[in-house]
Amino acid sequence: MAGAALSCPAFTDAVKLAAWVGPSRELTTSGVLRPAIAVQACQVLGIPLASGKLRSAMDVPELQLAWEAALAADLVLVVSNRASTAPIAAEIAAVAADAEQLDTGLADQVVLAWLRAVGGQFGFPNDVCGQCLTMLVELGKADGPVEIAVAVLGESADDPNRTGTYVCPDCGQPHEWSLPDVPGLDVTVALRDEDLVEHALTTIDVLTDFGAVSTGPGQAPEGTVALTALGRLFAGWALESISPAADEAAGELVGIVADYPPPVALAASARWLAARTPPTAARELLGFAESADVPLVRTVALTLARQLGSEALPAWREYAVRAGFGAYARQHLASQGEDVESDGRDEAWLLVDSIVAASGELPWLAELTFAGVFRAMGGEATPELLADLKSCGHPNAAQVADLFAPEPRTAAVPRSPAGVPARRGPTAANGKLCQLLITMRYVDDPPVWRRVVVPAGITLGELHYVIQDAMGWEDCHLHMFTAGKVTYGVPDGDFMSDDQDEDAVRLSDLLSRKGQKLSYTYDFGDDWDHLVKLEKTLRPGSTEALAAGPVPVCLAGEGACPPEDCGGASGYWNLKEALANPDHDDHEDMLEWLGLDRPGDFNPAAFHLAEVNQRLRA
């Protein structure tokens, strides 16, 4: 296996590059080889360049792939802005031409380095791509080549319209979406996302470079694909790295796998499920599902329990005698051919729970609920349906019934005379607070991030001001939030007509569970992209909430806010490069543009917590 790894072009280049680095090579502020040194590296790897000069090493994809692989595989050591060859890289390079010289210990290290190099391309270990994991799982099930479209979309790829499926905005995976058989409601939703295939083709290209897959001719979109022996090794390693331990509690299991697409979640749960008898596993999962206050998490637990087959039916029968949540057990037993005495309110209860789960958590924008789709297609809820919804006993029944009403109520948003939402103080939701990590994407050396605490009930319009003040922006450009496939902003007629009103949705509607994320984009020219992640929810009166003090408040951070209008992440990188190098062609121009006398007057690492909180208080 080590010999196969050393025959992969991308890994071979990573080893060769790492060995060439030697005792010390200077890096840019972005952590890549400086342009002049990168030119030399291209010569070592045999990468042709159009000219002898480079603006950035990142402009050469082959070099960047080898560099990223070398870093992920720990073949290169980086301290501050200097890189050096790791001892293991020198050992591997010394015998790379003759894999037979590898002893067992070194061979194992070669394979591990290869696994890390490939894993780094897909975000392992901390930010793994769910769609790429899904492809690995699906390809791992196959005995031979699979059509790429089928590997990505499953059997629905055979249907050109993919009727009856939707692409989940959270996980990017297509799922069947059919509504329960409820009087007055007969709708099937079909949504598509062609980016799935495009992303899959990119993934396959990377896996091919590392020798993890082989491709062949076939039908659309781009032939067939199959895992190689190395690919199966990687798929197993990848799944192992995300699989919960067998002794985890059911809630911990679900919390871990809930962030992954369904096929991955099932595969990652295999070890946990195998450590229990089917009835025991089902009881643990159903017990957690019944107590879960987040519908999406409940759905994941139920999905896992349904995979346990007929041996788990005794556990389902125990829950079938319960009102409310017992509807799931009665529904499952009926699907298995058992004669179950149903509750007349089951269909309405399940419909309400499905809507809440699809929405994330009420109140959410009705346009993304079954009810919103239903109204958009001209449907009208019957009085019987509304009555069933209101009387089914679900805790969210009244809210869902309101969504199905002919004219759903929307909260008025205060506006200034110019029609722009008036800036207002944050609104608390049950006193809960959210601790958020706001990270500026694609900006590093130093990274720019802020940890803030805000009320859970803050609207996205109010959160916009918090981000502006916490990061240090001047709020002189347009912005938008993105959650899943939905965007939110300040509707102004034409330009933002496709966006939902950011003042009509609260943070707690979108981020209710630890680890959930949304994006915030500022300045549609420079495209400053921020990742907003919920780190934890603080209970009112808790030690952490009291320690945070008046909110919004910034707890910590790093890095200065980039100058407005500097050209986005790439422009900011070039600006830092030019300021740091007196011989740079743009050095004097950048000083003049910033109005600085000396390069040292601009410090990319500057961060002053007191100043940030002064802006937030103001």
N, C-alpha and C positions, 0 to 999 in steps of 0.2 A: 504493500500500500504506500510506503514511503517513496518507492521508486516512481509510482504513478503520480504522486504529488509533485515530485521534482520534474516531471515531464510536462507540467502545466505551464504555459507561457506566462500567465500573470504571476504565478508564484515564483517561477524561475527568475523573472525580472525583479520581483521584490527581494529575493535573496541576493541577487547580483548587485542591486542598488544599495542594499543594506551593507554588504561587504565593502563596497566602494566608498561609502561615507567615511570610514576610517575613524581616527580618534576625535576629529572635530570638524564640523561643517556649520557655517552660519545660516540661520533661518530668518525668514521675514517675521514681521509682527503677526502674520496669519499662520505661522507654524509650518511653512513650506520652504523649500530651498530657494535661496536668493536667485534672481534671474541669471546672473552670470554663471553661478554654480550649476543651475538647472540646465544650462546649455551643455556643460560638460557631462552632466548625468545623461542627457539625451544621446550624446556621442557614445557613452559607455554602453547604453542599452540598444544602440542602433536605431534610435528614433529619428527620422528625418525631420528637419526644420526648414521652413520656407526661407528664413533668413537667419543670420547669426545672432540676432538679438531676440530677447523675450521680454514681454511686459510683465508676465507672471508665470511661474511654474504651473499654475492652475489652468493656463491656456492650452496645455498639452495633455489630453485625456490619458494617453498611455502612461506618461510619466506620473500623473496624479494617481492613477490606479495602482501602480507599483509602490508609490510612496505610502498611500493609505494602507495597502496590504502589509507593507513592512512595519508600519506603526502598530496596526491591529495585532500582528503576530509577535510583537515584542522583539523584532529583529533589529530595531533601532531604538536607542535610548535618547530621550530629549530632556535637557535641563536648561531652563530659561530659553535663550534663543540659539542654543547650540545642540547639534545632534552628533551622536557617535554610534559606532557599530557595536551591537550587543555580542558578547562572546559566542552565544549559540549560533549567530548568523555567520560568524567567521568559520565555525566548525562545519556548518552545513555547506557553505560555499566551497570549502576545501575538498569535499567529496561529492559535490553536486554532479560532476561529470561522470561519476562512477558510483551509482547507487549501491552496488554490491559491497562497497567498502563500509557501508553503514552498519555499526553494531546495533544490537537491539535497543539499547538506551537512546542512542542518537536517532534511530529510526522512529521511535515513539515521539521524540521531540519534534521531528520533522512533521509528522502527522498532526500533532497538536498545533504547531505553528501554522500549518495549512488550514486547519479548521478555524483558527482565530482570524486568519487572513480573509477567508471567505465570509465568516460571520460578521466581520467589521463592515462589509459592504451592505449588510442588511440590518445594521443597528444593534447587533449583539454587543454587550448583554443587556443594555438599559433601554433601548428604544427600538424594539424589533418591529419590522413591518408585518402586519397581520396578513396582508394579501400574499406576500412572498411565502410566509409560513403555510398558508393554505395550499399554495402550489406544491410545496414540498410534501405535505401530507397526502394530497391527492395523487401525486406522482409516485409516492411510496407505496400506495395501494395497488398500483398497476403492475402487471407482470411484464409488460412490454411498452412500446411506443404509444403515446396518447396524442390525439389531435390537440393542438395548443388551445383552440377555442373551448374544447371540452374540459381541458385541464383547468381553465380559468373559470368557466361558467357552468360546468357540470352538464347534465342532460339538456338543460334549457337552451344550450347553444345550438341544438338541432332545429329550434324554432326561430325563424328569422325575425319574428316580432317579439320573441321572448315574452309572450303573453302570460300573465299570471305571476310574474316575478317582479321584485323591486330590488334596487341596490341599496343596502343599508347605509345610511349616512355616517354611522359610527364605525363600522368595520369594513365597508367597501365591498361586502359580499352580496351576491344575489340570493334572495330568499323567496319562497312561496308566500304570497299574501292574499288570502281569501277570507272574507268576512264570515262570521257565524250565520247560520240560517235564522235570521230574526225578521219578523213581519215588518214589511216596509223598507227593508234594507237588503239589496242584492247588488253588490258592487265588487268588482275585481280590479285591483290596481296594478298597473304595469309601468314601471319606470326603468330607464336604462342608463348606463354609464359606460360609454365606449372607452374611457380612460383605463378601465380595467384591463383591456386587451393590450393597450399601448404600454402600460406599466409592466404587464407580464412579459412582453417581448424584450423590454429592457432587462428585466430580471434574468431571462433566459440567456441573453447575451453575456451577462456577467458570469453566470454559472458555466457557460461554455468556455469562457476565458480561463476558468479555474479547473476545467476538466470534470465538472460535476454533472453535466448533462450532455447528451448527444442529440442532435436534431436530424430530421430527415424530411423527404418530400411528403406531401399529403395535401389535405384540403385546407381552406381558409382558416385562420388568417395567414399563418406562416409555417405550414407543415406540421410535423410531429415532433415530440420531445420525449425523452426517456432519461431516467437517472442512470448514471454510471455506477460502478462499484464505489468510487469515491463519493459520488452524490448520495448514495444510500447511507454511507458513513456520516456525511454531513447532516442529512435529514434526521438521522437518529440522534446525533449530538445536539442538534438544534432543539429537537423535541424534549430531550432529557433536560436541557438547560432551563426550560420554562415549565416543566412538570412539577406540581406540588408534591411534597413528601407524603408518603402513605399514611403517616400518623397525624396529618393536619385535621382540624375540625372541619365540618362541612361548610361552615361559613367562610373559613379561610380558603378552602378549595375554590369555592364559587367566586370569591373576591379576586383570586388570581386569574382564573380562566375566563372570567366575564369580559375581559378586555380583548379577548381574541375572537376571531370569526368562529362560527359553530363547528366546522370540521376540526379546527385546531383545538378548540376547547374540549371536544370529545376525546381527541387523541391524547391531549395533555392530562386528562383525568384518568386514563387507563390504569396507571399504577395505583392510584387511590382506590378506584373501584375494585381492582383485583385483590386488594388486601382485605375485602369484606365479602360476606355472603350477600347476594342480591337483596334479600329482605332487609338486612341490616343497613346496607348502603342506601336503600330507598327510604327507610325510616329517618335516617340522618338528614338526607336531602329534603324530604318533605317537611320535616320538623323545622329546618331552617327556612324553607320557602314560605311556610305559613307565618313565620315571625318576621320575615324580611319586610322592611318598610320602603324599599326601592323596587318598583315593579320589574325593572330590567334584570336585577339580580335574582328575583323570584323566578322569572322566566328561564334563566340559565339553570337554576337548580332543578326545575321541573323537567327541562329538556334532558338533563343528565339522568334523572330518575326514570324517564321513559325508555332509555336505552338498555335498561337492565332486564328486559324481557319478562316472560311469564313467571319465572322464579320469584320475581319481586312482587307479584300481585297480592300476596297476603298483607304487605305493608299498605298498598293502595286501598285495600278493603277496609283497613282500620280507619283511614281518613275519609272514606266514602260516607260515613254516618254523620259527618259534621256539616253544619250549615256554612254558607259562605265559601271559604276556601275549599271545602269538600267538593265543590262543583268540579274542580280539576280531577279529583279522584274518580268521581262518577263518570265524567267524560272519558277518562282513560280506560276505565273498566268496560264501558260500553263499546269503545273502539276495539277491545279485545274479545268481544262477543259475549260478555257476561250480561246477565239479566240484572239490571240495576234499577232500583226505585229512585227516580229522579225527582229533584225539587223543581217546581214550576218556575222558580226564579233563576235557575242556573244559567240559561242562555243570556239573560240580561246581565247577570253578575259577571260572566266570562267576557261579554262584550265590553263592559266598563273597564275591566282589568286589562283587556287587550289594548284599548284606547290609551289608557294611562301608561302602559308599557311602551307602546309605540311613540308616545309623546315624550318619553323620558320621565316626566313627573309633572302633574298638573300644578298650577295653570301654565299651559304652553300655548303657543299660537295655534288656533284651530285649523289653520291651513295645512298643518302637518299631521292632523289627526284623521282617523277614519271619517269623523263627522265633517271635517272641512272638505275632504275629497267628495263626500256624499253630497254636500250642498253645492260644491263647484260643478257637479255633474247634473244639477237641476233636480236632485231628489228632494223629497219632503217627508219628514218623519211622521208616522201615523200617531194618533193619540194613544193607541195601544202600546206602541214602542216607547213613547215618552213615559207612560204610566209604569211599564215594566222596569224601565231604567231607574225611575225614582224610588220604586218599592223593593228593589232587589237586595238591599241591605249592604251594598258595597260602600265603604267610607267616602268614595269619590263620586257616588251615584248622582248627587245633585249637580255637581260641576259638569259631569258629562252630559246630563240631560239638558243643561243650559247650552252646551255646545251644539246640540241638535236642534235647539229652538230656531224658528224661522229667522229671527234677527238677533243673533248673539250680541250681548252687550260688550262694548269695549270701553276701557277707562279713558277718560279725557286726559290729554297731555297738555300741561301749561305751555303756552307759546308766547314768544316775544312779539312785538308788533311786526317784525320782519318775517315772522313765520318760523323762526328757528326755536327749537325747544329751549325753554328758559332753564338756566343752570339752577339747580336746587340741591338742597342738602340730602344726603343719603337717607333712605328709608329702611328701617330695620324690619326683618321678617321673624317674628317670634323672638326677637332679641339675639338670634344666632349670628355668629360671625364666621367669615371665611378667611382662611389664610391662603393667599395666592402667591405663586412664584411666577413672576413676569420676566421672560427671557427674550432678548432680542436675537432673532435667528440670523445665522450667517455672519455674525460679528464676533470675533474672538481676539485673543492676545491684545488687550484683555477682553474677556467676555463682558457683556453688559446685562445685568439682571437686577431685579428688585424683589424683595419679599415684603408684601403688604398685607394688612388685615383690614377688611371692609365688612360692612353689614351684609348678611346673606340676601337681604331684600333690596339691595342696590340695583337700579336699572342699568342696562348696558349704556344708556346715555350718560348716566352718572359715573359709571366705571370708566368711560372715555376720559373724563376730566381727571380721574385718579391716575390713570396711566400717563396722561400728559404731564402731570405735576411730578409723579414719582420718577419718570424717566428723565424729564428735563426738556421736553419738547415745547414749542411755542404756540401750538394749536393754530397754525396758519395754513393748514392744508386739509383736504377731505380725508375721511377715514371710514372704515367699516369693520364689523365683527363677522366672523365665520364660524358656525357650529355645524359640523357635518357638511351638508350640501346647501345650507341655508345661510344667507347673508343678512346682516342687520345694519342699518345706518340711519341717516336723517333724510327721509323722503323729501325731494324737492321738485317733484313734477316729472321730469324726464330722466335726468342723469341717474338718480337712485331709484327709479320707478320699480325695479325688480327686488329691491331690498325691503325687508320687514322693518317696521318702525322700532328703533332701538330703545325708545322710551316706553314701549308697550310690553317689554319682556324683562324679567328680573334675572339677576345672576343665579339665584337659587333654582330658576326654571331650567337652566342649562347645565349647571355644575352642582350636583348634589352628592356625589360620591368621590371619595379620595382618588386622585389620579385622573379625573376627567379633565378635558382640555377644550379650549376654544382659541381661535386666532384673532388677532387685532392688527389690521394693516393701516398704516398712517402714510399719507402722501402717495398718491397713485402714480407719481412720476418716479420717485425714488424707491417706492415700495418697501418701506420699513416694516418688516413682518415680526410680530411679537407673539410668542406662545404664552398663553395664560393657563396655568395649571392649578387645580385645587389641591393643596397639600393636606389640609385638614379643616374640619368644622369645629369651632369652639363653642361650647355651651355657655349660655349666659351665667355669669357668676363664677365660672371656673377659674382656677388659678391662672391659666394662660390668658383667658379673656381679661381678667383684672390687670394682669401684667402688661397687656397691650395698651391699656389706657384708652383715651378718646380715639375714635376711629373717624375717617381712615387714618392709618398710621403705617409708616415704613419701618420694618424691623431690621433690615440689613440690605446690602447691595454691593455691587462691584461695577467699576467702569464708568467713564464719563459718557454722557449722551453725545452722539455724533452731531456735528454742525448741520443745521438745516440746509437742504438743497445741495449737499455735497456729492450726490450721485448714487445714493443707496449703499449697500454693503460693499460692492466692488469699488465704488468711488471713494468710500471712506478708507478702505484698505490702501488705495493708491495715495490718498492724502497723507496717511500715516507714513507710508514708504517715502514719499517725497520730503516730508518734514524731517525725517530721521536721517536722510542722506543729503548732505550739502551739494553733492555732485549730481543729484537727480535733476533731470531736465525741467521738472515742474517745481523745484524747491522754492525759488524766489516768487513764482506766481502764487503758490499756495500761501506763503507768508503774507503776501499783499492782499490776497482774497480774504484771509482771516483777520487782517488788520494787526498782525503781530510783528514785533521787532525781532524776536528771537524764537527759534523752534521750541525751546524749553517752556515758552509761555503757554503752550498747549500740551496738556497732560492727559492722554487717553485713559489713564488709570485713575484719574481723579474722581472721588466719590465722597460726598459730605452728607452724612445722614441727617445732621441738624438742619441743613439747608433744604433737603427734600421734605422733611416734616414741617418746616416753616411754610413751604409752598402748599402742602396738603391742608394745614390748618387755615391758611388764608383763603 
